[in-house]
């Protein structure tokens, strides 16, 4: 029989004084272990305080915390559990304590680490920084393993803003993605997810594709890149680029629309969000003539984009109506959140360019997706892998949930 040991230090001042016993079973996983353990404890006057189980590569770690009440049953419990352990080829350990030995932790935070690949050195850097700031890791789980490995750590005892700043340095140094977000109710319930389109939902820039048909692709591409880096006013740069399209046959819009390629993972992201009951919005500095059909394709509830002016079957080189610039994107997010009766804390914004910065700042969670440096520096978190569905893991959605959404949609 395994030896029963005492928790070092005896009962803490804020612990319950009732004796408790932590039972831990480790070894190869197989069906029926939990059933056998609880059946063996039936008839003993103990109360279950906590149960945690994890299985990694078919290796089980099962912990059961029992309140022993006024009577001491350690020897009887140990004997019965040891018999079950021997039956299943497991190791059993027993640790005395008082109450649940668990203080109420404050400053609860979720730290999500994404790597492709994720190395031990990466996790060492993250956990070292958490330890330096006296943050406690209360739980760890894997959200995905391919093509991106995602590990989620439940952390307490440290300020989120401090961890976000400190772990941003780790992210840059080790070239991994690290997100820091509030734990608890903030991660549950329905959300509104607002996405940029060009170079976010799709792989290219529609205006550059149109400019290629006008023979002015290089010129427009240079203006786009400067605008996305924040070097040019977006509205002014958009007018300059649209002017280069003057005289283009409107039929070209259909050709460009057919050539648009969704970013890898975009369909999975949108399908999973829909299955969860989340609302999707596309907010673009591009053109409604292309964005609106995309919105219907991915199941977006809302679309906001610019409109190209045309006359006699040709583009005039002007934009019709107000320009959707960085302020317009943030205003659209707020408007859609109000229509959904959701607070801004329950909104998520995803973008890559400087014209997305106000939208990212307004959202409860702003995500820079393969973004320009100025955007990564100001967003809540960044994703630098080429798969848009990696965003799901930042919301606490695991690969199993994604597969379930796939099956439901098929």
TAQUIDA-V823085 format. One record per residue. RES is the residue in three letters. PSI is psi in whole degrees, 0 to 359 (none if undefined). NEAR is the number of other C-alpha atoms within 10 Angstrom. Layout:
res=RES psi=PSI near=NEAR
res=RES psi=PSI near=NEAR
This chain:
res=UNK psi=138 near=14
res=UNK psi=147 near=12
res=UNK psi=141 near=11
res=UNK psi=123 near=16
res=UNK psi=163 near=13
res=UNK psi=146 near=14
res=UNK psi=131 near=15
res=UNK psi=138 near=9
res=UNK psi=349 near=7
res=UNK psi=189 near=13
res=UNK psi=135 near=16
res=UNK psi=163 near=14
res=UNK psi=327 near=7
res=UNK psi=8 near=11
res=UNK psi=156 near=15
res=UNK psi=154 near=15
res=UNK psi=354 near=16
res=UNK psi=130 near=15
res=UNK psi=144 near=19
res=UNK psi=164 near=26
res=UNK psi=125 near=29
res=UNK psi=121 near=23
res=UNK psi=125 near=20
res=UNK psi=128 near=21
res=UNK psi=131 near=24
res=UNK psi=149 near=19
res=UNK psi=193 near=17
res=UNK psi=133 near=16
res=UNK psi=147 near=19
res=UNK psi=158 near=11
res=UNK psi=146 near=8
res=UNK psi=354 near=9
res=UNK psi=308 near=18
res=UNK psi=316 near=15
res=UNK psi=315 near=9
res=UNK psi=319 near=16
res=UNK psi=311 near=19
res=UNK psi=327 near=13
res=UNK psi=323 near=11
res=UNK psi=331 near=16
res=UNK psi=352 near=15
res=UNK psi=135 near=9
res=UNK psi=347 near=8
res=UNK psi=136 near=11
res=UNK psi=77 near=13
res=UNK psi=155 near=20
res=UNK psi=137 near=12
res=UNK psi=121 near=13
res=UNK psi=326 near=15
res=UNK psi=149 near=12
res=UNK psi=130 near=13
res=UNK psi=137 near=10
res=UNK psi=139 near=13
res=UNK psi=140 near=15
res=UNK psi=119 near=13
res=UNK psi=119 near=11
res=UNK psi=49 near=8
res=UNK psi=19 near=11
res=UNK psi=123 near=13
res=UNK psi=141 near=18
res=UNK psi=107 near=18
res=UNK psi=124 near=19
res=UNK psi=131 near=19
res=UNK psi=122 near=19
res=UNK psi=124 near=24
res=UNK psi=133 near=24
res=UNK psi=119 near=22
res=UNK psi=350 near=23
res=UNK psi=208 near=15
res=UNK psi=334 near=10
res=UNK psi=152 near=11
res=UNK psi=121 near=15
res=UNK psi=18 near=15
res=UNK psi=312 near=17
res=UNK psi=319 near=12
res=UNK psi=317 near=12
res=UNK psi=313 near=21
res=UNK psi=320 near=21
res=UNK psi=314 near=14
res=UNK psi=317 near=16
res=UNK psi=321 near=25
res=UNK psi=322 near=21
res=UNK psi=319 near=17
res=UNK psi=317 near=20
res=UNK psi=315 near=22
res=UNK psi=322 near=12
res=UNK psi=323 near=11
res=UNK psi=2 near=17
res=UNK psi=40 near=14
res=UNK psi=161 near=19
res=UNK psi=139 near=16
res=UNK psi=138 near=22
res=UNK psi=151 near=19
res=UNK psi=132 near=24
res=UNK psi=120 near=17
res=UNK psi=152 near=20
res=UNK psi=201 near=26
res=UNK psi=129 near=22
res=UNK psi=217 near=22
res=UNK psi=3 near=19
res=UNK psi=28 near=17
res=UNK psi=113 near=11
res=UNK psi=153 near=9
res=UNK psi=118 near=7
res=UNK psi=144 near=12
res=UNK psi=170 near=11
res=UNK psi=47 near=14
res=UNK psi=131 near=21
res=UNK psi=150 near=22
res=UNK psi=127 near=24
res=UNK psi=119 near=25
res=UNK psi=127 near=24
res=UNK psi=124 near=25
res=UNK psi=133 near=27
res=UNK psi=150 near=24
res=UNK psi=78 near=16
res=UNK psi=170 near=14
res=UNK psi=119 near=19
res=UNK psi=162 near=12
res=UNK psi=325 near=9
res=UNK psi=327 near=10
res=UNK psi=312 near=20
res=UNK psi=325 near=14
res=UNK psi=318 near=11
res=UNK psi=319 near=16
res=UNK psi=310 near=19
res=UNK psi=328 near=17
res=UNK psi=316 near=13
res=UNK psi=323 near=17
res=UNK psi=317 near=21
res=UNK psi=320 near=13
res=UNK psi=332 near=8
res=UNK psi=19 near=15
res=UNK psi=30 near=12
res=UNK psi=139 near=20
res=UNK psi=135 near=18
res=UNK psi=110 near=18
res=UNK psi=337 near=11
res=UNK psi=152 near=11
res=UNK psi=136 near=15
res=UNK psi=154 near=14
res=UNK psi=133 near=16
res=UNK psi=328 near=23
res=UNK psi=160 near=19
res=UNK psi=347 near=16
res=UNK psi=138 near=11
res=UNK psi=356 near=13
res=UNK psi=135 near=18
res=UNK psi=126 near=18
res=UNK psi=124 near=25
res=UNK psi=131 near=22
res=UNK psi=128 near=23
res=UNK psi=126 near=19
res=UNK psi=120 near=17
res=UNK psi=147 near=24
res=UNK psi=163 near=22
res=UNK psi=10 near=16
res=UNK psi=154 near=19
res=UNK psi=136 near=15
res=UNK psi=320 near=20
res=UNK psi=325 near=12
res=UNK psi=314 near=12
res=UNK psi=320 near=19
res=UNK psi=317 near=18
res=UNK psi=315 near=12
res=UNK psi=319 near=15
res=UNK psi=339 near=23
res=UNK psi=322 near=21
res=UNK psi=321 near=13
res=UNK psi=319 near=18
res=UNK psi=314 near=21
res=UNK psi=315 near=11
res=UNK psi=320 near=11
res=UNK psi=359 near=15
res=UNK psi=47 near=15
res=UNK psi=165 near=21
res=UNK psi=131 near=22
res=UNK psi=125 near=27
res=UNK psi=139 near=24
res=UNK psi=121 near=25
res=UNK psi=159 near=23
res=UNK psi=148 near=17
res=UNK psi=185 near=18
res=UNK psi=216 near=10
res=UNK psi=335 near=7
res=UNK psi=338 near=12
res=UNK psi=4 near=17
res=UNK psi=158 near=11
res=UNK psi=178 near=10
res=UNK psi=149 near=15
res=UNK psi=163 near=24
res=UNK psi=124 near=27
res=UNK psi=118 near=23
res=UNK psi=125 near=30
res=UNK psi=140 near=26
res=UNK psi=165 near=26
res=UNK psi=294 near=27
res=UNK psi=128 near=24
res=UNK psi=14 near=19
res=UNK psi=285 near=25
res=UNK psi=325 near=25
res=UNK psi=163 near=18
res=UNK psi=340 near=15
res=UNK psi=189 near=17
res=UNK psi=117 near=16
res=UNK psi=319 near=22
res=UNK psi=328 near=22
res=UNK psi=323 near=22
res=UNK psi=320 near=21
res=UNK psi=319 near=23
res=UNK psi=328 near=22
res=UNK psi=321 near=16
res=UNK psi=334 near=16
res=UNK psi=359 near=16
res=UNK psi=19 near=12
res=UNK psi=33 near=16
res=UNK psi=314 near=17
res=UNK psi=319 near=12
res=UNK psi=312 near=14
res=UNK psi=323 near=24
res=UNK psi=319 near=18
res=UNK psi=320 near=12
res=UNK psi=318 near=18
res=UNK psi=313 near=23
res=UNK psi=320 near=14
res=UNK psi=320 near=15
res=UNK psi=319 near=20
res=UNK psi=334 near=21
res=UNK psi=354 near=17
res=UNK psi=15 near=17
res=UNK psi=343 near=13
res=UNK psi=149 near=16
res=UNK psi=130 near=15
res=UNK psi=312 near=22
res=UNK psi=316 near=17
res=UNK psi=320 near=12
res=UNK psi=325 near=18
res=UNK psi=317 near=24
res=UNK psi=319 near=14
res=UNK psi=319 near=16
res=UNK psi=319 near=25
res=UNK psi=326 near=21
res=UNK psi=330 near=17
res=UNK psi=348 near=22
res=UNK psi=1 near=25
res=UNK psi=132 near=17
res=UNK psi=355 near=16
res=UNK psi=135 near=19
res=UNK psi=133 near=17
res=UNK psi=341 near=18
res=UNK psi=338 near=11
res=UNK psi=332 near=16
res=UNK psi=321 near=19
res=UNK psi=321 near=11
res=UNK psi=316 near=13
res=UNK psi=319 near=15
res=UNK psi=321 near=17
res=UNK psi=335 near=10
res=UNK psi=351 near=12
res=UNK psi=135 near=17
res=UNK psi=126 near=13
res=UNK psi=144 near=19
res=UNK psi=141 near=19
res=UNK psi=131 near=16
res=UNK psi=352 near=16
res=UNK psi=316 near=20
res=UNK psi=318 near=17
res=UNK psi=316 near=20
res=UNK psi=307 near=20
res=UNK psi=319 near=23
res=UNK psi=316 near=20
res=UNK psi=317 near=23
res=UNK psi=318 near=23
res=UNK psi=316 near=18
res=UNK psi=331 near=16
res=UNK psi=352 near=16
res=UNK psi=11 near=12
res=UNK psi=157 near=18
res=UNK psi=144 near=22
res=UNK psi=137 near=23
res=UNK psi=141 near=23
res=UNK psi=122 near=26
res=UNK psi=116 near=31
res=UNK psi=143 near=26
res=UNK psi=3 near=25
res=UNK psi=215 near=23
res=UNK psi=134 near=20
res=UNK psi=331 near=18
res=UNK psi=334 near=16
res=UNK psi=320 near=19
res=UNK psi=322 near=23
res=UNK psi=315 near=16
res=UNK psi=324 near=14
res=UNK psi=320 near=20
res=UNK psi=318 near=20
res=UNK psi=323 near=12
res=UNK psi=319 near=11
res=UNK psi=0 near=20
res=UNK psi=32 near=17
res=UNK psi=141 near=20
res=UNK psi=327 near=15
res=UNK psi=147 near=17
res=UNK psi=134 near=21
res=UNK psi=123 near=22
res=UNK psi=171 near=25
res=UNK psi=160 near=22
res=UNK psi=132 near=19
res=UNK psi=135 near=19
res=UNK psi=138 near=16
res=UNK psi=151 near=18
res=UNK psi=133 near=10
res=UNK psi=38 near=9
res=UNK psi=10 near=11
res=UNK psi=151 near=16
res=UNK psi=141 near=23
res=UNK psi=347 near=21
res=UNK psi=13 near=19
res=UNK psi=161 near=19
res=UNK psi=138 near=18
res=UNK psi=124 near=12
res=UNK psi=182 near=10
res=UNK psi=146 near=11
res=UNK psi=134 near=20
res=UNK psi=96 near=24
res=UNK psi=197 near=24
res=UNK psi=321 near=22
res=UNK psi=322 near=14
res=UNK psi=326 near=21
res=UNK psi=315 near=28
res=UNK psi=321 near=23
res=UNK psi=322 near=16
res=UNK psi=318 near=23
res=UNK psi=314 near=29
res=UNK psi=319 near=19
res=UNK psi=315 near=12
res=UNK psi=324 near=22
res=UNK psi=320 near=23
res=UNK psi=319 near=12
res=UNK psi=328 near=9
res=UNK psi=358 near=14
res=UNK psi=43 near=10
res=UNK psi=140 near=15
res=UNK psi=159 near=14
res=UNK psi=335 near=18
res=UNK psi=342 near=15
res=UNK psi=22 near=18
res=UNK psi=150 near=24
res=UNK psi=132 near=24
res=UNK psi=140 near=29
res=UNK psi=127 near=31
res=UNK psi=174 near=31
res=UNK psi=343 near=29
res=UNK psi=170 near=27
res=UNK psi=331 near=27
res=UNK psi=355 near=27
res=UNK psi=354 near=30
res=UNK psi=317 near=26
res=UNK psi=323 near=21
res=UNK psi=317 near=30
res=UNK psi=322 near=31
res=UNK psi=326 near=17
res=UNK psi=332 near=19
res=UNK psi=158 near=25
res=UNK psi=325 near=20
res=UNK psi=117 near=26
res=UNK psi=123 near=26
res=UNK psi=122 near=29
res=UNK psi=117 near=29
res=UNK psi=111 near=28
res=UNK psi=51 near=20
res=UNK psi=168 near=24
res=UNK psi=152 near=17
res=UNK psi=320 near=13
res=UNK psi=330 near=16
res=UNK psi=317 near=27
res=UNK psi=325 near=24
res=UNK psi=335 near=13
res=UNK psi=343 near=17
res=UNK psi=160 near=24
res=UNK psi=321 near=23
res=UNK psi=165 near=25
res=UNK psi=149 near=27
res=UNK psi=122 near=24
res=UNK psi=15 near=18
res=UNK psi=156 near=18
res=UNK psi=18 near=16
res=UNK psi=116 near=19
res=UNK psi=332 near=24
res=UNK psi=351 near=21
res=UNK psi=337 near=26
res=UNK psi=328 near=21
res=UNK psi=323 near=19
res=UNK psi=331 near=23
res=UNK psi=341 near=28
res=UNK psi=5 near=18
res=UNK psi=13 near=16
res=UNK psi=127 near=18
res=UNK psi=174 near=20
res=UNK psi=325 near=18
res=UNK psi=320 near=11
res=UNK psi=320 near=16
res=UNK psi=315 near=22
res=UNK psi=322 near=13
res=UNK psi=320 near=12
res=UNK psi=322 near=19
res=UNK psi=315 near=14
res=UNK psi=322 near=9
res=UNK psi=330 near=11
res=UNK psi=346 near=11
res=UNK psi=none near=5
